[in-house]
Amino acid sequence: MWNYSEKVMDHFLNPRNVGLVENPDGVGEVGSMACGDALRLSFRLDQLGRIADVKFQTFGCGSAIASSSILTEMIKGKTLEEAAQVTNEDIARELGGLPREKMHCSVMGREALEAAMIDHYKRLGRGVPCHLLSQGVLICHCYSVTRDTIREAVLQHDLATVEDVTNFTKAGGGCGDCHHDIEHIIAEVRSQRAGRGRPAPVQLAEPPDAAAAAAERALVKRIQDVLENDVAVALRNDGGDIELVRYNDGKVFVRLKGACAACRVADVTLKDYVEAELRRLVRGDLQVIEVTT
């Protein structure tokens, strides 16, 4: 028996904003009926661009109902930019906490909101702001959980096993095909964390110039890996692509391809998504510059 707060029980027994908004400006669906959890969220904006109405429908447990209910209350009256700042931790905190094994329910609500906002911008025929495209690469297809979501959960909560990740994100709770990928992400994050806690090894046998060249080669390889395995995969979801042209003294020169090359908000993509990802995953002072020829 889970130990639920009074607020969780209230929103479970008396959920707010259940249903589908009439003439919605955005609809988002996450999860899978076949795997046991599914959530649809819809919203309508007022003339000032604030969320005037928002409703949800879910096939899930009491925590999923309560998390979705409180989320709709939290984002009413907010702009999409303000609503995008609400995290799954904010949802759990607003509910007075959730059991560790049920944290994934707050994640599902947050991802449904993102999906609905992305749907809204696509209906307008406009480029989607890059902070709403942070879904990245899907790892768990049963529950539509991305690599970034898993990586962030492992980092924030010091998760060590696939079971821990399932408890917090639902990833791995379906068919199990993604367990190997989840284990790899856990190992990668924990290795990076351990590396930050150790002093850098002293290079005695290698001349300074050779050591610097080796470090730069390793940096460029890491940049290439992030661009190919994270950024490019996400951009291809919308018909775009990216390639590394060269690296020089903290500057990453890239070429946008496909739909991204002709996108009106390409500069936003480069700054708010590509550069932000490289700074988060590689080094905090990297600068991304587009090469158009």
C-alpha positions as CSV (number, residue, x, y, z in Angstrom):
1,M,0.0,0.0,0.0
2,W,1.5,3.3,-1.0
3,N,1.7,6.1,1.5
4,Y,-0.2,9.0,-0.3
5,S,-0.5,12.5,0.9
6,E,-4.0,14.0,1.6
7,K,-3.6,16.2,-1.5
8,V,-2.9,13.2,-3.7
9,M,-6.0,11.4,-2.4
10,D,-8.1,14.6,-2.9
11,H,-7.1,15.0,-6.5
12,F,-7.5,11.2,-7.1
13,L,-11.0,11.1,-5.7
14,N,-12.0,14.5,-7.0
15,P,-10.0,15.2,-10.1
16,R,-10.2,18.6,-11.6
17,N,-10.5,19.5,-15.3
18,V,-11.3,16.0,-16.7
19,G,-12.2,15.7,-20.3
20,L,-11.3,17.2,-23.7
21,V,-11.2,20.9,-24.3
22,E,-13.6,22.1,-27.1
23,N,-11.8,23.6,-30.1
24,P,-8.4,23.1,-28.5
25,D,-5.3,25.0,-29.5
26,G,-3.1,22.0,-28.6
27,V,-3.5,18.3,-27.8
28,G,-0.7,16.0,-26.6
29,E,-0.8,12.3,-26.0
30,V,1.9,10.2,-24.3
31,G,2.2,6.6,-23.0
32,S,0.5,3.5,-24.4
33,M,-2.8,1.8,-23.6
34,A,-1.1,-1.5,-24.4
35,C,1.6,-0.9,-21.8
36,G,-0.8,0.3,-19.0
37,D,-0.5,4.1,-18.9
38,A,-1.8,6.7,-21.3
39,L,-2.5,10.4,-21.0
40,R,-4.1,13.0,-23.2
41,L,-3.9,16.7,-22.4
42,S,-5.6,19.5,-24.3
43,F,-5.6,23.3,-23.8
44,R,-7.1,26.5,-25.3
45,L,-5.5,29.9,-25.1
46,D,-7.2,33.3,-24.5
47,Q,-6.6,36.4,-26.6
48,L,-3.5,37.3,-24.4
49,G,-1.9,33.9,-25.1
50,R,-2.6,32.5,-21.7
51,I,-4.0,29.1,-21.0
52,A,-7.7,29.7,-20.5
53,D,-8.8,26.1,-20.3
54,V,-7.0,22.8,-19.9
55,K,-8.3,19.3,-19.5
56,F,-6.9,15.8,-19.3
57,Q,-7.9,12.2,-19.9
58,T,-5.9,9.3,-18.6
59,F,-5.9,5.5,-18.4
60,G,-3.7,5.1,-15.3
61,C,-3.3,4.7,-11.6
62,G,-4.4,7.1,-8.8
63,S,-1.0,8.9,-8.9
64,A,-1.4,9.5,-12.7
65,I,-4.9,11.0,-12.1
66,A,-3.7,13.2,-9.2
67,S,-0.6,14.4,-11.1
68,S,-2.6,15.3,-14.2
69,S,-5.3,17.0,-12.1
70,I,-2.8,19.2,-10.1
71,L,-0.9,20.0,-13.3
72,T,-3.9,21.4,-15.0
73,E,-4.5,23.6,-12.0
74,M,-0.9,24.8,-11.9
75,I,-0.8,25.9,-15.5
76,K,-4.1,27.7,-15.8
77,G,-3.6,31.4,-16.5
78,K,0.0,30.9,-17.6
79,T,1.6,31.6,-20.9
80,L,3.1,28.6,-22.7
81,E,6.6,29.9,-21.9
82,E,5.6,30.0,-18.2
83,A,3.9,26.6,-18.3
84,A,7.0,25.1,-19.9
85,Q,9.0,26.0,-16.7
86,V,6.9,23.6,-14.6
87,T,8.9,20.4,-13.9
88,N,7.8,17.0,-12.7
89,E,9.5,17.8,-9.4
90,D,7.2,20.8,-9.1
91,I,4.2,18.6,-9.7
92,A,5.2,16.1,-7.1
93,R,6.0,18.9,-4.6
94,E,2.6,20.5,-5.2
95,L,1.0,17.2,-4.3
96,G,2.9,17.0,-1.1
97,G,5.2,14.3,-2.5
98,L,4.8,11.0,-4.3
99,P,6.1,7.6,-3.5
100,R,9.4,6.9,-5.1
101,E,7.8,4.1,-7.2
102,K,5.2,6.6,-8.6
103,M,7.4,9.5,-9.6
104,H,7.0,8.5,-13.3
105,C,3.4,9.7,-13.1
106,S,4.5,13.3,-12.7
107,V,6.9,12.8,-15.6
108,M,4.1,11.6,-17.9
109,G,2.0,14.7,-17.1
110,R,4.9,17.0,-17.9
111,E,5.6,15.2,-21.2
112,A,1.9,15.4,-22.2
113,L,2.0,19.1,-21.7
114,E,5.1,19.4,-23.9
115,A,3.5,17.3,-26.6
116,A,0.4,19.6,-26.5
117,M,2.5,22.7,-26.8
118,I,4.4,21.2,-29.7
119,D,1.1,20.4,-31.4
120,H,0.0,24.0,-30.9
121,Y,3.0,25.4,-32.7
122,K,2.7,22.9,-35.5
123,R,-1.0,23.9,-36.0
124,L,0.2,27.5,-36.4
125,G,2.7,26.4,-39.0
126,R,5.5,28.0,-37.0
127,G,8.8,26.7,-35.8
128,V,8.6,25.1,-32.5
129,P,10.7,26.8,-29.8
130,C,13.7,24.6,-29.1
131,H,13.1,24.2,-25.4
132,L,9.9,22.3,-26.3
133,L,11.9,20.0,-28.6
134,S,14.0,18.7,-25.8
135,Q,12.4,15.3,-25.9
136,G,15.4,14.1,-27.9
137,V,15.9,10.4,-28.6
138,L,13.3,7.9,-27.5
139,I,14.7,5.1,-25.3
140,C,11.5,3.5,-24.0
141,H,9.0,3.3,-26.8
142,C,6.4,1.7,-24.6
143,Y,6.1,4.9,-22.5
144,S,7.7,7.4,-24.8
145,V,10.5,8.2,-22.4
146,T,13.6,9.9,-23.9
147,R,17.3,9.7,-23.2
148,D,17.3,13.2,-21.7
149,T,14.5,12.3,-19.3
150,I,16.3,9.2,-18.1
151,R,19.7,11.0,-17.9
152,E,18.2,13.9,-15.9
153,A,16.5,11.5,-13.5
154,V,19.7,9.5,-12.9
155,L,21.6,12.7,-12.3
156,Q,19.1,14.4,-10.0
157,H,18.2,11.4,-7.9
158,D,21.4,9.4,-8.0
159,L,19.6,6.4,-9.5
160,A,21.7,3.2,-9.8
161,T,19.5,0.5,-11.3
162,V,17.0,0.0,-14.0
163,E,14.3,-0.5,-11.3
164,D,15.1,2.9,-9.9
165,V,14.8,4.5,-13.4
166,T,11.4,2.7,-13.9
167,N,10.2,4.1,-10.6
168,F,11.0,7.7,-11.5
169,T,10.3,7.7,-15.3
170,K,8.4,4.5,-16.1
171,A,11.1,3.7,-18.7
172,G,11.7,0.0,-18.8
173,G,8.4,-0.9,-17.2
174,G,6.9,-2.4,-20.4
175,C,8.5,-4.9,-22.8
176,G,12.0,-4.5,-21.3
177,D,13.8,-4.1,-24.6
178,C,15.3,-0.8,-23.4
179,H,16.9,-2.2,-20.2
180,H,20.3,-2.4,-21.8
181,D,20.1,1.2,-23.0
182,I,19.0,2.4,-19.6
183,E,21.9,0.5,-17.9
184,H,24.3,2.3,-20.4
185,I,22.9,5.7,-19.5
186,I,23.2,5.0,-15.8
187,A,26.8,3.9,-16.2
188,E,27.6,7.0,-18.4
189,V,26.1,9.5,-16.0
190,R,27.6,7.9,-12.9
191,S,31.0,7.7,-14.6
192,Q,30.8,11.4,-15.5
193,R,29.9,12.3,-12.0
194,A,32.7,10.2,-10.5
195,G,35.2,11.8,-13.0
196,R,34.2,15.3,-11.9
197,G,35.0,14.3,-8.3
198,R,38.6,13.2,-9.0
199,P,41.7,15.4,-9.7
200,A,42.9,15.3,-13.2
201,P,45.8,12.9,-13.7
202,V,49.2,14.5,-14.0
203,Q,50.8,14.0,-17.4
204,L,54.5,13.3,-16.9
205,A,55.6,11.2,-19.8
206,E,53.8,13.2,-22.5
207,P,55.1,16.6,-23.7
208,P,52.6,19.5,-23.0
209,D,51.9,20.0,-26.7
210,A,51.1,16.3,-27.2
211,A,48.9,16.3,-24.1
212,A,46.9,19.3,-25.3
213,A,46.5,17.8,-28.8
214,A,45.2,14.6,-27.3
215,A,42.8,16.5,-25.0
216,E,41.5,18.5,-28.0
217,R,41.0,15.3,-30.0
218,A,39.0,13.8,-27.2
219,L,36.9,17.0,-26.9
220,V,36.1,17.0,-30.7
221,K,35.1,13.3,-30.5
222,R,32.8,14.1,-27.6
223,I,31.2,17.0,-29.5
224,Q,30.8,14.8,-32.6
225,D,29.1,12.1,-30.5
226,V,26.6,14.5,-28.9
227,L,25.8,16.0,-32.3
228,E,25.3,12.7,-34.0
229,N,23.6,10.7,-31.2
230,D,21.5,13.4,-29.5
231,V,21.1,16.6,-31.4
232,A,20.9,15.2,-35.0
233,V,18.5,12.5,-34.0
234,A,16.1,15.0,-32.5
235,L,16.3,17.4,-35.5
236,R,15.6,14.5,-37.9
237,N,12.2,14.1,-36.2
238,D,11.2,17.4,-37.9
239,G,13.1,16.7,-41.2
240,G,16.3,18.5,-40.3
241,D,19.9,17.5,-39.6
242,I,23.2,18.9,-38.5
243,E,26.9,18.1,-39.1
244,L,30.1,19.2,-37.5
245,V,32.3,21.2,-39.8
246,R,35.3,22.0,-37.5
247,Y,36.3,23.0,-34.0
248,N,38.6,25.8,-33.1
249,D,39.4,27.3,-29.7
250,G,35.9,26.8,-28.0
251,K,34.0,27.5,-31.2
252,V,32.0,24.7,-32.8
253,F,31.3,25.3,-36.5
254,V,28.3,23.4,-37.7
255,R,26.1,23.1,-40.9
256,L,22.4,22.8,-40.6
257,K,20.8,20.5,-43.2
258,G,17.3,19.5,-44.4
259,A,14.4,21.5,-43.0
260,C,16.7,23.2,-40.5
261,A,18.7,24.9,-43.2
262,A,15.7,26.8,-44.4
263,C,14.0,27.3,-41.1
264,R,13.2,30.9,-40.1
265,V,14.2,30.2,-36.5
266,A,17.4,28.4,-37.2
267,D,19.3,30.9,-35.1
268,V,17.1,29.9,-32.1
269,T,17.7,26.3,-32.8
270,L,21.5,26.8,-32.8
271,K,21.5,28.9,-29.6
272,D,18.7,27.5,-27.5
273,Y,19.0,23.9,-28.4
274,V,22.3,22.9,-30.1
275,E,24.6,25.2,-28.1
276,A,22.7,24.5,-24.9
277,E,23.0,20.7,-25.3
278,L,26.7,21.0,-26.0
279,R,27.3,23.1,-23.0
280,R,25.3,20.8,-20.8
281,L,26.8,17.5,-22.1
282,V,30.3,18.5,-23.1
283,R,31.7,21.9,-21.8
284,G,30.0,25.0,-20.5
285,D,31.9,27.6,-22.6
286,L,31.3,26.2,-26.1
287,Q,30.0,28.5,-28.8
288,V,28.1,27.2,-31.8
289,I,28.5,29.0,-35.1
290,E,26.6,28.2,-38.3
291,V,28.5,27.6,-41.6
292,T,26.3,28.3,-44.6
293,T,28.6,27.5,-47.4
